[in-house]
Amino acid sequence: MSACVLYHFAFDPGSRAVRLALGEARRTFTETLVRPWENDCPVAGMNPSGMPPVLQVTEDSRSLTLCEPAAILGWLEDGSRDPFLMPTDPAERAETRRLIGWFDRRFTDEVNAVLLHERMEKPLLRLGAPDARNLRAGREALRSHLAMLEDLLSSRDALSGRRIGQADFVAAAHLSVLDYFGEVPWANWPGLKTWYMKLKSRPSFRPLLADRFPGVAASAWYADLDF
């Protein structure tokens, strides 16, 4: 038996990816919500980067501190007797890693660093109103990424191949935060919308749909499974 405590920020895409994976693995865990921008954030003493998520695991009197999504998702995968969220096919495994790297770098740099900064970080840090030019640039970048995802799903059942797996949950974690703020124009991307509806209907997704950001109402369709 193991005990798990997840330190996370509810609207951090990486934290959401880990919550989804833990849900898919049916791992029971205790949540500790953190505010990584504050000086007394407990994650600062656990992870050299000071960033969530961090999973503390105690099993058989042994303690592990797993920092950030790659380590936590890898631990879940390594601890599974059967293939979990990584495909068994080598080509699909490589594609999964490519897509996760894409979200960790290009999507984060080009979309999240702009749109989530304007829509989420500014209110939290009291940095003023969103900048219209930055919003336009972030939305334009988002459209290009959504077009790439739509193209992938036109010939695949899931992002990396034949079955829903790690790449899908990482992608959905990122898109779900943007969706809360109404930034994803789903009507323009029917294949992507169908894919997201399937993921959104899974039990592991329900806790994310209950998240609420202080002072900002969720988009009208955020918690709607059939939107």
KENU-864866 format. One record per residue (C-alpha): residue number from 1; z, y, x; residue in three letters. Coordinates in nm, 4 decimals, always signed. Each point is the difference from the previous one (the first is absolute). Example, Ala and Ser with C-alpha at 12.3 -4.5 7.8 and 13.67 -1.06 7.14 Angstrom:
BEGIN
   resi         up      north       east   resn
      1    +0.7800    -0.4500    +1.2300    ala
      2    -0.0660    +0.3440    +0.1370    ser
end
This chain:
BEGIN
   resi         up      north       east   resn
      1    +0.0000    +0.0000    +0.0000    met
      2    -0.0685    +0.3552    +0.1123    ser
      3    +0.1119    +0.3439    -0.1072    ala
      4    -0.2449    +0.2892    +0.0213    cys
      5    +0.0556    +0.3739    -0.0179    val
      6    -0.3079    +0.2207    -0.0165    leu
      7    +0.0309    +0.3607    +0.1098    tyr
      8    -0.2930    +0.1869    -0.1481    his
      9    -0.1375    +0.3190    -0.1497    phe
     10    -0.1479    -0.0732    -0.3418    ala
     11    -0.3170    +0.2070    +0.0511    phe
     12    -0.0763    -0.1139    +0.3533    asp
     13    -0.3113    -0.2255    -0.0144    pro
     14    +0.1335    -0.2298    +0.2733    gly
     15    +0.3273    -0.0447    -0.1856    ser
     16    -0.1933    -0.0804    -0.3149    arg
     17    -0.2110    -0.2614    +0.1793    ala
     18    +0.3174    -0.1730    +0.1163    val
     19    +0.1560    +0.0113    -0.3471    arg
     20    -0.3140    -0.1604    -0.1432    leu
     21    -0.0011    -0.2711    +0.2665    ala
     22    +0.3687    -0.0764    -0.0526    leu
     23    -0.0678    -0.0230    -0.3719    gly
     24    -0.2931    -0.2362    +0.0537    glu
     25    +0.2206    -0.2138    +0.2255    ala
     26    +0.2717    +0.0058    -0.2674    arg
     27    +0.2497    +0.1139    +0.2573    arg
     28    +0.3167    +0.1480    -0.1422    thr
     29    +0.0917    +0.3206    +0.1782    phe
     30    +0.2326    +0.2960    -0.0319    thr
     31    -0.1529    +0.3454    +0.0119    glu
     32    +0.1355    +0.3006    +0.1854    thr
     33    -0.2023    +0.3133    -0.0678    leu
     34    -0.0350    +0.2304    +0.2989    val
     35    -0.1308    +0.3510    +0.0655    arg
     36    -0.1615    -0.0279    +0.3464    pro
     37    -0.0340    +0.3766    +0.0487    trp
     38    +0.3776    +0.0512    -0.0079    glu
     39    +0.2028    -0.0012    +0.3218    asn
     40    +0.2540    -0.2535    -0.1249    asp
     41    -0.2577    -0.2527    -0.1225    cys
     42    +0.1385    -0.3472    +0.0866    pro
     43    -0.3450    -0.1248    +0.1020    val
     44    +0.0114    +0.2260    +0.3050    ala
     45    +0.2567    -0.2311    +0.1586    gly
     46    -0.1974    -0.3157    -0.0792    met
     47    -0.3605    +0.0863    +0.0772    asn
     48    -0.0996    +0.2020    +0.3095    pro
     49    -0.2712    +0.1743    -0.2040    ser
     50    +0.2571    +0.1046    -0.2597    gly
     51    -0.2318    -0.1156    -0.2771    met
     52    +0.0450    -0.2417    -0.2896    pro
     53    -0.0313    -0.2705    -0.1040    pro
     54    +0.2655    -0.1959    +0.1844    val
     55    +0.1093    -0.3444    -0.1157    leu
     56    +0.3343    -0.1359    +0.1170    gln
     57    +0.0202    -0.3763    -0.0347    val
     58    +0.3018    -0.2248    +0.0434    thr
     59    -0.0694    -0.3719    -0.0013    glu
     60    +0.2071    -0.2823    +0.1467    asp
     61    +0.2356    +0.2561    +0.1571    ser
     62    -0.2936    +0.1582    +0.1830    arg
     63    -0.0938    +0.3614    -0.0601    ser
     64    -0.3496    +0.1449    +0.0268    leu
     65    -0.1113    +0.3597    -0.0298    thr
     66    -0.3686    +0.0153    -0.0874    leu
     67    -0.1618    +0.3417    +0.0331    cys
     68    -0.3068    +0.1177    -0.1882    glu
     69    -0.2576    -0.1920    -0.2054    pro
     70    -0.1763    -0.2075    +0.2669    ala
     71    +0.3232    -0.1610    +0.1208    ala
     72    +0.1325    -0.0617    -0.3514    ile
     73    -0.3249    -0.1392    -0.1401    leu
     74    -0.0405    -0.2164    +0.3099    gly
     75    +0.3538    -0.1361    -0.0406    trp
     76    -0.0721    -0.0924    -0.3617    leu
     77    -0.3236    -0.1681    +0.1011    glu
     78    +0.1604    -0.1924    +0.2879    asp
     79    +0.2807    -0.1189    -0.2248    gly
     80    -0.2312    -0.1472    -0.2615    ser
     81    -0.0808    -0.3714    +0.0053    arg
     82    -0.3373    +0.0601    -0.1650    asp
     83    -0.2461    +0.2872    +0.0429    pro
     84    +0.1618    +0.3020    -0.1591    phe
     85    -0.1861    +0.3312    -0.0046    leu
     86    -0.2269    -0.0622    +0.2985    met
     87    -0.3208    -0.1973    -0.0663    pro
     88    -0.0523    -0.3348    +0.1696    thr
     89    -0.3624    +0.0733    +0.0883    asp
     90    -0.0222    +0.1622    +0.3480    pro
     91    -0.2674    +0.2481    -0.1084    ala
     92    +0.2046    +0.1105    -0.2985    glu
     93    +0.3118    +0.0300    +0.2162    arg
     94    -0.1929    +0.2263    +0.2375    ala
     95    -0.1239    +0.2053    -0.2939    glu
     96    +0.3551    +0.0299    -0.1316    thr
     97    +0.1175    +0.1386    +0.3328    arg
     98    -0.2947    +0.2409    +0.0140    arg
     99    +0.0758    +0.1384    -0.3450    leu
    100    +0.3722    +0.0349    +0.0657    ile
    101    -0.0817    +0.1864    +0.3217    gly
    102    -0.2358    +0.2225    -0.1974    trp
    103    +0.2758    +0.0947    -0.2437    phe
    104    +0.2587    +0.0419    +0.2748    asp
    105    -0.2233    +0.2375    +0.1940    arg
    106    -0.3045    +0.1562    -0.1649    arg
    107    +0.1248    +0.0015    -0.3595    phe
    108    +0.3405    +0.1269    +0.1071    thr
    109    -0.1464    +0.2698    +0.2257    asp
    110    -0.2818    +0.1167    -0.2251    glu
    111    +0.1539    -0.0380    -0.3462    val
    112    +0.3775    -0.0458    -0.0029    asn
    113    +0.0708    +0.2533    +0.2728    ala
    114    -0.1794    +0.2587    -0.2124    val
    115    +0.0526    -0.0866    -0.3675    leu
    116    +0.3512    -0.1411    +0.0269    leu
    117    +0.1017    +0.2853    +0.2249    his
    118    -0.1150    +0.2503    -0.2606    glu
    119    +0.1171    -0.1868    -0.3098    arg
    120    +0.3179    -0.1693    +0.1269    met
    121    +0.1264    +0.1268    +0.3355    glu
    122    -0.0267    +0.3697    -0.0825    lys
    123    +0.2228    -0.0252    -0.3106    pro
    124    +0.2506    -0.2165    +0.1852    leu
    125    +0.0208    +0.2345    +0.2972    leu
    126    -0.0413    +0.3198    -0.2054    arg
    127    -0.3084    +0.1060    +0.1910    leu
    128    -0.1648    +0.1838    -0.2858    gly
    129    -0.2835    -0.0720    -0.2402    ala
    130    -0.2866    -0.2385    +0.0793    pro
    131    -0.2921    +0.1514    +0.1878    asp
    132    -0.3180    -0.0211    -0.2102    ala
    133    -0.2274    -0.0378    +0.3040    arg
    134    +0.2045    -0.2875    +0.1358    asn
    135    +0.0000    -0.1685    -0.3394    leu
    136    -0.3786    +0.0224    -0.0174    arg
    137    -0.0351    -0.1454    +0.3504    ala
    138    +0.2422    -0.2837    -0.0753    gly
    139    -0.1744    -0.0846    -0.3251    arg
    140    -0.3385    -0.0028    +0.1679    glu
    141    +0.1313    -0.2385    +0.2660    ala
    142    +0.1568    -0.2170    -0.2699    leu
    143    -0.3338    -0.0285    -0.1813    arg
    144    -0.1675    -0.1349    +0.3127    ser
    145    +0.2690    -0.2653    +0.0419    his
    146    -0.0141    -0.0970    -0.3673    leu
    147    -0.3770    -0.0403    +0.0288    ala
    148    +0.0497    -0.2425    +0.2897    met
    149    +0.2539    -0.2021    -0.1999    leu
    150    -0.2280    -0.0065    -0.3036    glu
    151    -0.2817    -0.1289    +0.2187    asp
    152    +0.2180    -0.2779    +0.1431    leu
    153    +0.1081    -0.1136    -0.3449    leu
    154    -0.3566    -0.0126    -0.1261    ser
    155    -0.0498    -0.3242    +0.1941    ser
    156    +0.3554    -0.1367    +0.0307    arg
    157    +0.2770    -0.1180    -0.2278    asp
    158    +0.2558    +0.1793    +0.2176    ala
    159    -0.0207    +0.2533    +0.2807    leu
    160    -0.0080    -0.2474    +0.2876    ser
    161    -0.1761    -0.2859    -0.1758    gly
    162    +0.0703    -0.2634    -0.2605    arg
    163    +0.3627    +0.0506    -0.0973    arg
    164    +0.2467    +0.2821    -0.0333    ile
    165    +0.2038    +0.0324    +0.3158    gly
    166    +0.1632    +0.2313    +0.2474    gln
    167    -0.2864    +0.2500    +0.0200    ala
    168    +0.0046    +0.0438    -0.3765    asp
    169    +0.3725    +0.0688    -0.0159    phe
    170    -0.0155    +0.2477    +0.2885    val
    171    -0.2913    +0.1812    -0.1655    ala
    172    +0.1714    +0.0004    -0.3394    ala
    173    +0.3184    +0.1386    +0.1565    ala
    174    -0.1913    +0.2993    +0.1346    his
    175    -0.1999    +0.0582    -0.3169    leu
    176    +0.3049    -0.0349    -0.2243    ser
    177    +0.1698    +0.2998    +0.1621    val
    178    -0.3122    +0.2121    -0.0460    leu
    179    -0.0328    -0.1298    -0.3548    asp
    180    +0.3496    +0.1226    -0.0835    tyr
    181    -0.1225    +0.3530    +0.0734    phe
    182    -0.3212    -0.0550    -0.1964    gly
    183    -0.2232    +0.0162    +0.3076    glu
    184    -0.2097    -0.3145    -0.0575    val
    185    -0.3032    +0.0560    -0.2291    pro
    186    -0.0144    -0.3592    -0.1220    trp
    187    -0.2825    +0.0600    -0.2491    ala
    188    -0.2392    +0.0570    +0.2908    asn
    189    +0.0816    -0.3359    +0.1597    trp
    190    -0.0098    -0.2762    -0.2681    pro
    191    +0.0187    -0.2929    +0.2411    gly
    192    +0.2947    +0.1486    +0.1819    leu
    193    +0.1714    +0.0791    -0.3296    lys
    194    -0.0324    -0.3624    -0.1187    thr
    195    +0.1380    -0.1229    +0.3327    trp
    196    +0.2942    +0.2409    -0.0199    tyr
    197    +0.0773    -0.1004    -0.3588    met
    198    +0.0300    -0.3633    +0.1116    lys
    199    +0.2433    +0.0929    +0.2759    leu
    200    +0.1902    +0.2394    -0.2213    lys
    201    +0.0608    -0.2786    -0.2525    ser
    202    +0.1776    -0.2241    +0.2510    arg
    203    +0.3809    -0.0238    -0.0293    pro
    204    +0.0420    +0.1275    +0.3568    ser
    205    -0.1511    +0.3329    -0.1066    phe
    206    +0.2463    +0.0768    -0.2791    arg
    207    +0.2698    +0.1619    +0.2170    pro
    208    -0.2583    +0.2415    +0.1428    leu
    209    -0.1045    +0.1078    -0.3483    leu
    210    +0.3609    +0.0946    -0.0734    ala
    211    +0.0204    +0.2388    +0.2991    asp
    212    +0.0228    +0.3691    -0.0808    arg
    213    -0.0410    +0.2940    +0.2347    phe
    214    +0.2499    +0.2812    -0.0571    pro
    215    -0.1532    +0.2973    -0.1743    gly
    216    -0.3461    -0.1551    -0.0420    val
    217    -0.0993    -0.2040    -0.3038    ala
    218    -0.2092    -0.3101    +0.0587    ala
    219    -0.3641    +0.0044    -0.1065    ser
    220    -0.0428    -0.0966    -0.3637    ala
    221    -0.1449    -0.3404    +0.0932    trp
    222    +0.2246    -0.0784    +0.2978    tyr
    223    +0.2097    -0.2692    -0.1730    ala
    224    -0.2726    -0.1090    -0.2443    asp
    225    -0.1216    -0.3513    +0.0835    leu
    226    -0.3168    +0.0351    -0.2081    asp
    227    -0.1250    +0.3480    +0.0813    phe
end
